[in-house]
Amino acid sequence: MAKKARKKTGSRAGARRRAGADAALDAAAIASLPSGAALADAPSFDDLRVDDAQRAAFEAFRVGSEAPDEMHLGFVIRLDRGFPLVTTAEATFRAEHAVGFAKRDRERDEGLLPAIGDAVAVRLAPGHDMGVIERVLPRRNAFERWRGKNRGERQVLCANVDRVLVVAALGAGEVLLDRIARSLVLAADCGAAATVVLTKADRCTPDELEHELGRVRRLVGSGVDVVVTSSAEGEGVDAVRERVPAGTCAMILGESGAGKSTLLNALLGHEVLATSAVRERDDAGRHTTVARVMVSLPGGGVVADAPGLRSLPLVGHERGLARVFPEVVEAAHGCRFNDCTHTHEPGCAVREAEAAGELDSVRLEACLTLARAMRVSAQSLDPDVKL
């Protein structure tokens, strides 16, 4: 019995040492987080929009909490190494997650980890300079991408998004239409408007620019606007800023090397986000943005930036596909077979519409390519994975 007691006591001592070490690591990590000038462009509480559903949910949670006077309504405006930066009407401070976030229940929408752009209920005790996020408030929408393979999950890159700025670089071969189409599907799936921003126009000849602009406009159709920019020459920057008016939140999306950080610096009017060179042979860049951040544009709205994404897998985004290519979906209603793939089946109304000039071949092929990719992705998932 004595031996067991000593073993148990030793175990408790070990646990205390580990807890102390973890606390020391957390303190060191927090101390190394950006502050001061690095956060000068961070949005304030008033720069972001709280809707009625979020206010009502916050009040209901605050009234039922153990310390209602310590509860504040805030927004997550930055994520560094898992430590959120939260802004409230009273202050901006770092926060950690409440213990309850370890018990996540996706079906009941409980325990959802906060993303940048999220409205949250955060507790800030008197005399403390660090808060505790207790609850993520209802999202108007969330920009998500699939992370993982057959047992993956959806990763929220930004919540409460009004517009997605899809950035692609000119001057390094043909613009990848598939990448733009995937981005548009993800934006449409979450209900956000989209603008395609073609950067580095100074690297193109007039003929090359006209050719690429024509290809992109054929792909996106009349429902999505396209802005051509050159941050080096200041071209198109004001047009992008106009797409992000005060009171709105935009998310910037693009591969590393596409010029996202350079564009954001131009929008802000000064150098705040780090930029790096790209490989000349393939225009590939390093991950310059290592944190998920939001910045407030002078006289405008808020833009969320995230590390460049090498891939944009589409899993369960049929709704977004239908919103981006509605004319294809409409034509498909006339197909002889309900499971028509619009490739070889007899009585295919989609191919008939293309032959009659009623469907643009670029848009049609982009739609069918993404539809096939989604079918393959769905078939590869484990049977118990829920989309």
C-alpha positions as CSV (number, residue, x, y, z in Angstrom):
1,M,0.0,0.0,0.0
2,A,2.8,2.4,0.9
3,K,4.5,1.7,-2.4
4,K,1.3,2.4,-4.3
5,A,0.9,5.7,-2.3
6,R,4.4,6.8,-3.1
7,K,3.9,6.0,-6.8
8,K,0.6,8.0,-6.8
9,T,2.3,10.9,-5.1
10,G,5.1,10.8,-7.6
11,S,2.6,10.8,-10.4
12,R,0.9,13.9,-9.0
13,A,4.3,15.6,-8.6
14,G,5.2,14.7,-12.2
15,A,1.9,16.2,-13.4
16,R,2.6,19.4,-11.5
17,R,6.0,19.6,-13.1
18,R,4.5,19.1,-16.6
19,A,1.8,21.7,-15.9
20,G,4.4,24.1,-14.7
21,A,6.6,23.5,-17.8
22,D,3.6,23.9,-20.1
23,A,2.7,27.2,-18.4
24,A,6.2,28.4,-18.8
25,L,6.2,27.5,-22.5
26,D,2.8,29.3,-23.0
27,A,4.1,32.4,-21.2
28,A,7.2,32.4,-23.4
29,A,5.1,31.9,-26.5
30,I,2.7,34.8,-25.6
31,A,5.7,37.1,-24.8
32,S,7.0,36.5,-28.3
33,L,3.8,37.4,-30.1
34,P,3.7,40.6,-32.2
35,S,2.6,43.8,-30.5
36,G,2.9,47.5,-30.9
37,A,3.7,48.6,-34.4
38,A,3.0,45.2,-35.9
39,L,-0.6,45.5,-34.8
40,A,-1.0,49.2,-35.8
41,D,-3.3,48.2,-38.7
42,A,-5.4,45.8,-36.8
43,P,-9.1,46.6,-36.9
44,S,-11.0,47.9,-34.0
45,F,-14.3,46.6,-32.7
46,D,-16.2,49.4,-34.6
47,D,-14.6,48.3,-37.9
48,L,-16.5,45.0,-37.9
49,R,-20.2,44.4,-38.1
50,V,-22.2,42.7,-35.4
51,D,-25.6,41.4,-36.5
52,D,-28.8,41.0,-34.5
53,A,-28.4,37.2,-34.1
54,Q,-24.9,37.6,-32.7
55,R,-26.0,40.3,-30.2
56,A,-28.9,38.2,-29.1
57,A,-26.7,35.1,-28.7
58,F,-24.1,37.1,-26.7
59,E,-26.7,38.5,-24.3
60,A,-28.3,35.1,-23.7
61,F,-24.8,33.6,-23.0
62,R,-23.8,36.6,-20.8
63,V,-26.9,36.5,-18.6
64,G,-26.4,32.7,-18.0
65,S,-22.7,32.9,-17.3
66,E,-21.1,32.7,-13.9
67,A,-19.6,36.2,-14.2
68,P,-21.8,38.3,-16.5
69,D,-20.0,41.5,-15.6
70,E,-16.7,40.1,-16.9
71,M,-18.2,39.0,-20.2
72,H,-17.6,41.0,-23.4
73,L,-18.6,40.9,-27.0
74,G,-15.6,40.8,-29.2
75,F,-14.0,39.8,-32.6
76,V,-11.0,37.5,-33.3
77,I,-8.8,39.7,-35.5
78,R,-5.5,37.7,-35.5
79,L,-4.3,34.2,-34.8
80,D,-0.6,33.6,-33.9
81,R,0.4,30.1,-32.8
82,G,-3.1,29.4,-31.6
83,F,-3.3,32.5,-29.4
84,P,-6.2,34.7,-30.6
85,L,-6.0,38.5,-30.6
86,V,-9.5,39.8,-29.6
87,T,-10.9,43.3,-29.9
88,T,-13.9,44.6,-27.9
89,A,-15.5,48.0,-27.6
90,E,-13.2,48.6,-24.6
91,A,-9.9,47.1,-25.4
92,T,-7.8,44.8,-27.6
93,F,-6.0,41.9,-25.9
94,R,-4.7,38.3,-26.3
95,A,-7.0,35.5,-25.3
96,E,-6.9,31.7,-24.7
97,H,-9.6,29.1,-25.3
98,A,-11.9,28.0,-22.5
99,V,-11.6,24.4,-21.4
100,G,-15.0,23.7,-23.1
101,F,-13.5,23.9,-26.5
102,A,-11.8,20.6,-26.0
103,K,-15.3,19.0,-26.0
104,R,-16.4,19.8,-29.5
105,D,-19.9,18.8,-30.9
106,R,-20.1,19.8,-34.5
107,E,-23.7,18.5,-35.0
108,R,-24.9,20.8,-32.2
109,D,-22.6,23.6,-33.4
110,E,-20.9,23.7,-30.0
111,G,-17.3,24.0,-29.1
112,L,-16.4,25.4,-32.6
113,L,-12.9,26.8,-32.4
114,P,-12.8,30.5,-33.3
115,A,-11.4,31.7,-36.6
116,I,-10.4,35.2,-37.6
117,G,-13.6,37.2,-38.2
118,D,-15.5,35.3,-35.6
119,A,-17.7,37.2,-33.1
120,V,-17.1,35.7,-29.7
121,A,-18.1,36.0,-26.0
122,V,-14.8,36.6,-24.1
123,R,-14.3,36.8,-20.4
124,L,-11.8,39.3,-19.0
125,A,-11.4,39.3,-15.3
126,P,-10.5,42.5,-13.4
127,G,-6.7,43.0,-13.2
128,H,-6.0,40.5,-16.0
129,D,-4.5,41.4,-19.4
130,M,-5.4,38.1,-21.1
131,G,-9.0,37.0,-21.8
132,V,-10.7,33.6,-22.2
133,I,-12.9,33.0,-25.2
134,E,-16.0,31.2,-23.9
135,R,-18.2,30.9,-26.9
136,V,-18.2,31.4,-30.7
137,L,-21.3,33.4,-31.6
138,P,-23.5,32.4,-34.7
139,R,-21.6,32.9,-38.0
140,R,-23.3,34.6,-41.0
141,N,-21.0,32.3,-43.1
142,A,-17.6,30.8,-43.0
143,F,-15.0,30.3,-45.8
144,E,-13.9,26.7,-45.5
145,R,-11.6,24.4,-47.3
146,W,-11.1,20.6,-46.9
147,R,-8.0,19.7,-45.0
148,G,-6.9,16.1,-45.0
149,K,-7.7,13.1,-47.2
150,N,-10.2,10.3,-46.6
151,R,-10.7,11.3,-42.9
152,G,-10.2,15.0,-43.2
153,E,-12.2,17.9,-41.9
154,R,-13.3,21.4,-42.9
155,Q,-10.9,24.1,-42.0
156,V,-12.4,27.6,-41.4
157,L,-10.1,30.2,-42.8
158,C,-12.3,33.2,-42.0
159,A,-15.8,33.8,-40.6
160,N,-18.4,36.4,-41.5
161,V,-17.0,37.2,-44.9
162,D,-18.7,39.6,-47.4
163,R,-16.3,39.3,-50.3
164,V,-13.4,37.0,-51.4
165,L,-10.6,38.6,-53.4
166,V,-9.2,35.8,-55.6
167,V,-5.6,36.8,-56.4
168,A,-3.7,35.4,-59.4
169,A,-0.4,36.6,-60.8
170,L,0.3,37.6,-64.4
171,G,3.5,37.3,-66.3
172,A,4.5,33.8,-65.4
173,G,2.8,31.8,-68.1
174,E,-0.9,31.3,-68.4
175,V,-3.1,32.1,-65.4
176,L,-4.4,28.8,-63.9
177,L,-8.1,28.9,-64.6
178,D,-8.7,25.8,-62.6
179,R,-7.4,27.5,-59.5
180,I,-9.6,30.5,-60.0
181,A,-12.6,28.3,-60.6
182,R,-12.0,26.4,-57.4
183,S,-11.7,29.6,-55.5
184,L,-14.9,30.9,-56.9
185,V,-16.8,27.7,-55.9
186,L,-15.5,28.0,-52.3
187,A,-16.5,31.7,-52.2
188,A,-20.0,31.0,-53.6
189,D,-20.5,28.0,-51.3
190,C,-20.2,30.3,-48.2
191,G,-22.4,32.9,-49.8
192,A,-19.7,35.6,-50.3
193,A,-19.3,37.8,-53.4
194,A,-16.1,37.3,-55.4
195,T,-13.7,39.5,-57.3
196,V,-10.8,38.2,-59.3
197,V,-7.7,40.3,-58.9
198,L,-4.9,39.9,-61.5
199,T,-1.6,41.2,-60.0
200,K,1.8,42.1,-61.5
201,A,0.3,43.5,-64.7
202,D,3.6,45.3,-65.2
203,R,5.2,42.0,-66.2
204,C,2.9,41.6,-69.2
205,T,2.9,43.1,-72.7
206,P,-0.4,44.7,-73.7
207,D,-1.1,41.7,-76.0
208,E,-0.4,39.2,-73.2
209,L,-2.6,41.1,-70.8
210,E,-5.4,41.2,-73.3
211,H,-5.1,37.5,-73.9
212,E,-5.1,36.6,-70.2
213,L,-7.9,39.0,-69.3
214,G,-10.0,37.4,-72.1
215,R,-9.4,33.9,-70.8
216,V,-10.3,34.8,-67.2
217,R,-13.4,36.8,-68.2
218,R,-14.7,33.9,-70.2
219,L,-14.3,31.6,-67.2
220,V,-15.9,33.8,-64.6
221,G,-18.8,35.1,-66.8
222,S,-20.8,38.2,-66.2
223,G,-21.4,37.5,-62.5
224,V,-17.9,38.2,-61.2
225,D,-15.8,41.3,-61.8
226,V,-12.1,41.2,-62.7
227,V,-9.6,43.9,-61.6
228,V,-6.1,44.2,-63.1
229,T,-3.5,45.6,-60.7
230,S,0.2,46.4,-60.5
231,S,1.3,47.3,-57.0
232,A,4.6,48.4,-58.4
233,E,2.9,51.1,-60.5
234,G,-0.1,51.7,-58.3
235,E,-2.5,50.5,-61.0
236,G,-5.9,49.1,-59.9
237,V,-5.3,49.5,-56.2
238,D,-8.1,52.0,-55.8
239,A,-10.5,49.7,-57.7
240,V,-9.7,46.9,-55.3
241,R,-10.2,49.2,-52.3
242,E,-13.7,50.2,-53.7
243,R,-14.7,46.5,-53.4
244,V,-14.1,46.6,-49.6
245,P,-16.2,49.6,-48.3
246,A,-16.3,50.5,-44.7
247,G,-18.4,48.0,-42.6
248,T,-17.5,45.0,-44.7
249,C,-15.0,42.2,-44.4
250,A,-13.1,40.7,-47.4
251,M,-10.8,37.8,-47.5
252,I,-7.8,37.6,-49.8
253,L,-7.1,34.2,-51.3
254,G,-4.2,33.1,-53.4
255,E,-1.1,30.9,-53.7
256,S,2.3,31.9,-52.3
257,G,3.9,34.2,-54.7
258,A,0.7,35.6,-56.1
259,G,1.3,39.0,-54.7
260,K,-1.2,39.0,-51.8
261,S,1.0,40.7,-49.2
262,T,2.3,43.2,-51.8
263,L,-1.3,44.1,-52.7
264,L,-2.3,44.5,-49.1
265,N,0.7,46.8,-48.4
266,A,-0.4,48.9,-51.4
267,L,-4.0,49.0,-50.1
268,L,-2.7,50.1,-46.6
269,G,-0.4,52.7,-48.1
270,H,2.7,51.5,-46.3
271,E,4.8,48.4,-45.7
272,V,3.3,46.3,-42.9
273,L,3.2,42.7,-44.2
274,A,6.4,40.9,-45.1
275,T,7.0,40.1,-48.7
276,S,9.5,37.7,-50.3
277,A,11.0,36.9,-53.7
278,V,9.6,34.2,-55.9
279,R,11.4,31.6,-58.0
280,E,11.8,33.0,-61.5
281,R,11.3,29.6,-63.3
282,D,7.9,28.9,-61.9
283,D,6.8,32.0,-59.9
284,A,6.5,29.9,-56.8
285,G,6.9,31.7,-53.5
286,R,7.5,30.9,-49.9
287,H,4.8,31.3,-47.2
288,T,5.4,34.9,-46.4
289,T,2.2,35.2,-44.2
290,V,2.6,32.8,-41.3
291,A,-0.3,34.1,-39.2
292,R,-3.9,34.7,-40.0
293,V,-4.4,38.4,-39.7
294,M,-7.0,41.1,-40.3
295,V,-6.1,44.6,-41.3
296,S,-8.2,47.8,-41.5
297,L,-8.0,49.7,-44.8
298,P,-7.8,53.5,-44.4
299,G,-11.3,54.8,-45.2
300,G,-12.5,51.3,-46.1
301,G,-13.4,48.0,-44.6
302,V,-11.4,45.0,-43.2
303,V,-9.3,42.5,-45.1
304,A,-8.4,39.1,-43.8
305,D,-5.1,37.5,-45.0
306,A,-4.0,33.9,-44.5
307,P,-1.0,31.8,-45.5
308,G,-0.9,31.0,-49.2
309,L,-2.7,27.7,-50.0
310,R,-1.0,25.3,-52.3
311,S,-4.2,23.3,-52.9
312,L,-7.9,23.9,-52.8
313,P,-9.6,20.5,-52.7
314,L,-13.3,20.5,-53.3
315,V,-15.2,18.1,-51.1
316,G,-19.0,18.5,-50.7
317,H,-19.1,21.9,-52.4
318,E,-21.9,21.1,-54.9
319,R,-23.9,24.1,-53.8
320,G,-21.0,26.4,-54.6
321,L,-20.5,24.7,-58.0
322,A,-24.2,25.3,-58.8
323,R,-24.0,28.9,-57.8
324,V,-20.9,29.6,-60.0
325,F,-22.2,27.7,-63.1
326,P,-26.1,28.1,-62.9
327,E,-26.5,27.9,-66.7
328,V,-25.0,24.4,-66.7
329,V,-27.2,23.3,-63.9
330,E,-30.3,24.7,-65.7
331,A,-29.4,22.9,-69.0
332,A,-28.8,19.7,-67.1
333,H,-32.5,19.5,-66.1
334,G,-33.2,18.6,-69.7
335,C,-30.9,15.6,-69.8
336,R,-32.4,12.2,-70.5
337,F,-30.7,10.6,-67.5
338,N,-30.6,12.0,-64.0
339,D,-27.0,10.8,-63.5
340,C,-25.8,12.2,-66.8
341,T,-22.1,13.2,-66.6
342,H,-22.4,15.3,-69.8
343,T,-19.6,13.5,-71.5
344,H,-20.9,10.7,-73.7
345,E,-24.5,9.9,-72.7
346,P,-27.3,10.1,-75.4
347,G,-29.9,12.8,-74.9
348,C,-27.5,15.1,-73.0
349,A,-29.1,18.6,-73.0
350,V,-25.9,20.2,-71.8
351,R,-23.8,19.1,-74.8
352,E,-26.7,20.1,-77.1
353,A,-26.7,23.5,-75.5
354,E,-23.0,23.8,-76.0
355,A,-23.3,22.8,-79.7
356,A,-26.0,25.5,-80.1
357,G,-23.8,28.2,-78.7
358,E,-25.9,28.6,-75.6
359,L,-23.1,27.5,-73.2
360,D,-19.5,28.8,-73.2
361,S,-17.1,25.9,-73.7
362,V,-14.6,27.3,-71.2
363,R,-17.1,27.6,-68.4
364,L,-18.6,24.2,-69.2
365,E,-15.3,22.4,-69.2
366,A,-14.3,24.1,-65.9
367,C,-17.6,23.0,-64.4
368,L,-17.4,19.4,-65.5
369,T,-13.7,19.1,-64.4
370,L,-14.6,20.3,-60.9
371,A,-17.7,18.1,-60.7
372,R,-15.6,15.1,-61.6
373,A,-13.0,16.0,-59.0
374,M,-15.8,16.3,-56.3
375,R,-17.2,12.9,-57.3
376,V,-13.8,11.3,-56.9
377,S,-13.2,13.1,-53.6
378,A,-16.6,11.9,-52.2
379,Q,-15.9,8.3,-53.2
380,S,-12.5,8.3,-51.5
381,L,-13.9,9.3,-48.1
382,D,-14.4,6.8,-45.3
383,P,-18.1,5.8,-45.0
384,D,-18.6,7.4,-41.6
385,V,-17.2,10.8,-42.5
386,K,-19.9,13.5,-42.5
387,L,-19.6,16.4,-44.9
